[in-house]
């Protein structure tokens, strides 16, 4: 039966109907493809489309449990899509298109405190920067009851774990860096601009992956200095749906990281997290 993805009747969640199909990863290759065994004996192997072009560190381990959606449509070359990976028993959402839909739904339903109050939410809108550059951003929110500014939101799907710290990116990204630069221009020109990181696995805080892409890290720090808001939220990906959970602390500098680690460690010892 084809898999449908629909908003939950309330709250911020996208539901799979019917639930996803379980399999075992045989291999991921050519970035966009993955072979998956749908039976324990490994005799029924299908090729699934991989919606994540990143390195997917820790998410593409051969033999690990994965979950697929099915869409048997005439225009599709592959009817299966890889939606969820697992690592050490933890589910990890890897479909990079779902976060945009989930965050858009959450803004519409007032589920994100930092972005509550917008009457109009539009996806995939092109913005023109002050230096002649343009880019298409994931979300444009407008018509706020008390804030007349346009609000540009760029959503990033985060799957990389570093001992409880979610990091982005998991591979160098010039495109991501350019988006940050343009967000900075928009913020400096008077618009509201938000870099939104959706963490689709268990994590306790967020920081840029400075060791993987120092240029992106510097661009994020520069964007924040120009007024770009950096927001991180935890989401849970399951075979039944993807659910927005709660905000996470953000650490943009090494000093921020040290203080955040200390605060989380102290809270853990006190049993408050």
C-alpha positions as CSV (number, residue, x, y, z in Angstrom):
1,X,0.0,0.0,0.0
2,X,1.5,3.4,-0.9
3,X,2.7,5.5,2.0
4,X,0.9,8.8,2.6
5,X,2.5,11.6,4.7
6,X,-0.1,13.8,6.4
7,X,-0.2,16.4,9.2
8,X,-1.4,15.1,12.6
9,X,-4.8,16.4,13.6
10,X,-3.2,18.6,16.2
11,X,0.3,19.6,17.3
12,X,3.4,19.5,15.2
13,X,3.8,16.0,13.6
14,X,3.8,14.4,10.2
15,X,2.3,10.9,10.1
16,X,3.1,8.0,7.8
17,X,0.0,6.1,6.7
18,X,0.5,3.2,6.7
19,X,3.6,3.0,8.9
20,X,6.9,2.6,7.3
21,X,8.3,-0.8,6.0
22,X,11.2,-2.3,8.0
23,X,14.4,-3.5,6.3
24,X,18.2,-4.0,6.7
25,X,20.6,-1.8,4.9
26,X,22.8,-3.6,2.5
27,X,24.7,-0.6,1.2
28,X,24.4,3.1,0.3
29,X,26.1,4.2,-2.9
30,X,26.2,7.1,-5.4
31,X,24.8,9.3,-2.6
32,X,21.2,8.9,-3.8
33,X,20.8,5.1,-3.7
34,X,20.6,2.4,-1.1
35,X,20.0,-1.3,-1.3
36,X,17.8,-2.7,1.4
37,X,16.8,-6.2,2.3
38,X,13.2,-6.5,3.2
39,X,13.5,-10.1,4.6
40,X,15.7,-11.6,7.2
41,X,17.3,-14.0,4.8
42,X,18.4,-11.1,2.5
43,X,16.8,-12.6,-0.6
44,X,14.3,-9.7,-1.2
45,X,16.5,-6.7,-1.9
46,X,15.1,-3.4,-3.2
47,X,16.8,-0.2,-4.2
48,X,15.6,2.9,-2.4
49,X,16.0,6.6,-3.1
50,X,18.2,8.4,-0.4
51,X,17.0,11.9,0.1
52,X,20.1,12.9,2.1
53,X,23.2,13.9,0.1
54,X,25.4,14.5,3.1
55,X,28.1,12.1,4.6
56,X,25.5,10.5,6.9
57,X,28.2,9.6,9.4
58,X,26.9,6.8,11.6
59,X,23.6,6.5,9.7
60,X,24.6,4.2,6.8
61,X,26.0,1.2,8.6
62,X,25.6,-2.0,6.6
63,X,23.3,-4.4,8.4
64,X,21.6,-1.7,10.4
65,X,17.8,-1.5,10.7
66,X,16.2,1.0,8.3
67,X,12.7,2.1,7.5
68,X,11.3,2.8,4.0
69,X,8.2,4.6,2.6
70,X,6.6,3.3,-0.6
71,X,5.2,5.3,-3.5
72,X,4.5,3.3,-6.6
73,X,3.8,6.1,-9.0
74,X,4.3,6.2,-12.8
75,X,6.8,9.1,-12.8
76,X,9.1,7.6,-10.2
77,X,12.0,5.5,-11.1
78,X,12.2,4.0,-7.6
79,X,9.1,3.3,-5.5
80,X,11.0,3.1,-2.2
81,X,12.4,6.0,-0.2
82,X,14.7,5.6,2.7
83,X,13.2,7.6,5.6
84,X,14.8,6.4,8.9
85,X,18.2,5.0,9.8
86,X,19.2,3.5,13.1
87,X,22.4,3.5,15.1
88,X,22.9,1.7,18.4
89,X,19.2,1.2,18.7
90,X,18.3,4.9,18.0
91,X,16.1,6.0,15.1
92,X,17.4,8.8,13.0
93,X,15.3,10.7,10.4
94,X,17.3,11.1,7.2
95,X,14.8,12.5,4.7
96,X,16.0,16.1,4.3
97,X,12.7,17.2,2.8
98,X,10.5,16.4,5.8
99,X,12.0,19.0,8.2
100,X,10.8,21.8,5.9
101,X,7.3,20.6,6.0
102,X,7.4,19.9,9.7
103,X,8.8,23.3,10.7
104,X,6.3,25.0,8.4
105,X,3.4,23.1,10.0
106,X,4.8,23.9,13.5
107,X,4.9,27.6,12.7
108,X,1.4,27.6,11.4
109,X,0.2,25.9,14.5
110,X,2.1,28.0,16.9
111,X,4.2,25.1,18.2
112,X,7.6,27.0,18.0
113,X,7.8,29.6,20.7
114,X,10.4,31.7,18.8
115,X,8.2,31.8,15.7
116,X,4.7,32.1,17.1
117,X,2.1,34.6,15.8
118,X,2.5,34.6,12.0
119,X,-0.7,34.4,10.0
120,X,0.9,33.6,6.7
121,X,3.5,30.9,6.1
122,X,4.8,30.2,2.6
123,X,7.3,27.6,1.6
124,X,10.1,27.9,-1.0
125,X,10.3,31.7,-1.5
126,X,13.2,33.5,-3.3
127,X,14.8,36.4,-1.5
128,X,16.9,39.1,-3.1
129,X,19.9,40.3,-1.0
130,X,21.4,43.8,-0.8
131,X,24.4,42.8,-2.9
132,X,22.4,41.5,-5.9
133,X,22.5,37.9,-4.8
134,X,19.4,35.8,-4.5
135,X,18.5,32.5,-3.0
136,X,15.4,30.4,-2.3
137,X,14.6,30.0,1.4
138,X,12.6,27.2,2.9
139,X,10.0,29.4,4.6
140,X,8.7,33.0,4.6
141,X,6.5,33.9,7.5
142,X,4.5,37.2,7.4
143,X,1.6,39.1,8.9
144,X,2.6,38.9,12.5
145,X,0.2,40.5,14.9
146,X,2.9,42.8,16.5
147,X,6.0,42.5,14.2
148,X,5.7,43.9,10.6
149,X,9.0,42.4,9.4
150,X,9.1,39.5,7.0
151,X,10.7,36.5,8.6
152,X,12.9,34.3,6.4
153,X,13.6,30.8,7.8
154,X,16.2,28.4,6.4
155,X,15.7,24.8,7.8
156,X,18.6,22.4,8.1
157,X,18.2,18.7,8.9
158,X,20.8,17.5,11.4
159,X,21.9,13.9,11.8
160,X,25.5,14.1,13.0
161,X,26.1,13.2,16.7
162,X,29.2,14.2,18.7
163,X,28.8,12.7,22.1
164,X,25.4,14.2,22.7
165,X,26.0,17.3,20.7
166,X,24.2,17.6,17.4
167,X,26.4,19.2,14.7
168,X,25.9,20.6,11.3
169,X,27.1,20.2,8.6
170,X,28.3,16.6,8.2
171,X,30.2,17.6,5.0
172,X,31.5,20.9,3.6
173,X,28.7,23.0,2.1
174,X,29.3,26.1,0.0
175,X,25.5,26.4,-0.6
176,X,24.8,26.4,3.1
177,X,27.4,29.1,3.7
178,X,25.9,31.3,0.9
179,X,22.5,30.9,2.5
180,X,23.9,32.2,5.8
181,X,25.5,35.1,4.1
182,X,22.3,36.1,2.5
183,X,20.3,35.7,5.7
184,X,22.8,38.1,7.3
185,X,22.2,40.6,4.6
186,X,18.4,40.3,5.0
187,X,18.7,40.7,8.8
188,X,21.0,43.8,8.5
189,X,18.5,45.3,6.0
190,X,15.6,45.1,8.5
191,X,14.0,41.7,7.9
192,X,13.9,38.9,10.5
193,X,16.1,35.9,9.6
194,X,16.3,32.6,11.3
195,X,18.7,29.6,10.8
196,X,16.7,26.7,12.1
197,X,18.3,23.4,12.8
198,X,16.0,20.4,13.2
199,X,17.8,17.5,15.0
200,X,16.3,14.2,14.0
201,X,18.0,12.1,16.6
202,X,18.6,12.2,20.4
203,X,20.8,15.2,21.3
204,X,21.2,17.6,24.2
205,X,22.5,20.7,22.5
206,X,23.6,22.0,19.1
207,X,26.9,23.5,17.7
208,X,28.4,23.9,14.3
209,X,30.7,21.2,13.0
210,X,33.8,23.4,13.0
211,X,36.2,20.5,12.4
212,X,34.3,19.4,9.3
213,X,33.5,22.9,7.8
214,X,35.3,25.8,9.5
215,X,34.1,28.2,6.8
216,X,30.5,27.3,7.5
217,X,31.1,27.8,11.2
218,X,32.6,31.2,10.6
219,X,29.7,32.1,8.4
220,X,27.2,31.1,11.0
221,X,28.9,33.1,13.7
222,X,29.1,36.2,11.3
223,X,25.4,35.8,10.5
224,X,24.5,35.7,14.2
225,X,26.5,38.9,14.7
226,X,24.4,40.6,11.9
227,X,21.1,39.6,13.6
228,X,20.3,36.1,12.3
229,X,18.6,34.1,15.0
230,X,20.0,30.6,15.5
231,X,17.3,28.1,16.7
232,X,17.7,24.4,17.3
233,X,14.8,21.9,18.0
234,X,14.8,18.2,18.7
235,X,12.5,16.0,16.7
236,X,11.7,12.3,17.0
237,X,11.5,10.1,13.9
238,X,9.6,6.9,14.2
239,X,8.0,4.4,11.7
240,X,4.7,6.1,12.5
241,X,5.7,9.7,12.0
242,X,8.1,12.6,12.7
243,X,7.3,14.6,15.9
244,X,8.6,18.0,16.9
245,X,9.7,17.9,20.6
246,X,11.5,20.8,22.3
247,X,14.2,23.4,21.8
248,X,17.9,22.7,22.4
249,X,20.7,25.0,23.7
250,X,22.9,26.5,20.9
251,X,26.6,27.0,21.2
252,X,28.2,29.0,18.4
253,X,31.8,29.5,19.8
254,X,34.2,27.3,21.6
255,X,33.6,29.3,24.8
256,X,29.9,28.7,24.4
257,X,30.6,25.0,23.9
258,X,32.6,24.7,27.1
259,X,30.0,26.5,29.2
260,X,27.1,24.5,27.6
261,X,28.9,21.2,28.3
262,X,29.5,22.2,31.9
263,X,25.9,23.3,32.4
264,X,24.6,20.0,30.9
265,X,27.0,18.0,33.0
266,X,25.9,19.8,36.1
267,X,22.2,19.3,35.3
268,X,22.8,15.6,34.7
269,X,24.6,15.2,38.1
270,X,21.6,16.9,39.7
271,X,19.2,14.7,37.9
272,X,17.4,17.7,36.3
273,X,17.7,16.6,32.6
